[in-house]
Every structure is written in C-alpha cells, then in structure tokens.
Amino acid sequence: MKDKVLFVTRGGEQCDEGFPYVLELAKTLGSGIEVLIIYPSQMTSSFEGIMTAATYAEAGDFKTISTIVGEEQAEFRELAARKISAHTLLNGSREPGVDLVCHNADGDLTVTIKNHLKNRPYIDMVLLSPSLSENRKSFDLRKLLKNISKPIVNISRPAAIKI
C-alpha cells in the first residue's frame, strides 16, 4: 500500500484550513492523503448553547437536549460533506498521483487519532489543521506527542502583517 499522510481537522466551517499545505507536501513526498474529520461530541460551548441546555435540563426535558445536540452534529457533518465534495478537499484530490480518503469520527482528539492509526501502519505523518488549536481545552499537544509515535506537524495560520 502507498504511504500516506494523515490530515486531522475539525468538522465545521474551517475544515479545509491547512489542506493546501497538506496537498503540496503529499505531492512532494509522492504519498496519498487520509483526512480525519473530528466532530465535537458535546454541545456547543457558546453561551447561548449552554443556557439553552441548562433551561431544558432544569425542566427535566433531556429528550429536547438530545435533539438539539443531534441537529448540531448533523449541521457539522453536512457542512464538512459540502466542503469535501465541492470545495478544496475534493478539488485538491484530483491532482495526479494523490490519493484522497476521508474518514469521520467523534470524540477526544488524542484517542481518536490513536485509534485511527492503530491499524494503519502505512501512515507516515500526522498533520494537524489550524482549526484544531483554536480551543486549547480540547487540544493538548503534549498528550498527543506522548500517545502517538508518528511525527506530528501542527499547521499554523499565517502571521498577520501589521502595517
């Protein structure tokens, strides 16, 4: 099997952020790309989302909370599917010699990546999208380095130029 790099990103509006770098790296290395899109496993951390959940919890209406979370998950998945099928990720995969495979997962970043790599010895490197490092609570690079034996590249956003 051809060697691949694993591009890990968070599902949502910025799921394709950092992909052009991954594409160029894969072309340079002559490898394929596996994309792992991780969706949040809990309700949004916005103030409105927390207050909505608290209101329904106080009323004992856990079914509504479950419905709200399910709808939010569906929105994340639909957005990522649109970006993959009609935007950068799919267009990039048409590059000659670059295989592209996409996977979806829920849950903790480190555990999800570790489980994904368990049966995939052909993956040589893990590349982390800039969208993953937005929330420091859900992303612990030290924990990731401790649990994953593959090289890890944390792609950052370009620095803002002040004029």
Summary of the structure (lengths in Angstrom):
residues: 163
radius of gyration: 17.4
end to end distance: 48.7
largest distance: 56.8
contacts: 461
relative contact order: 0.23
helix: 47%
strand: 19%
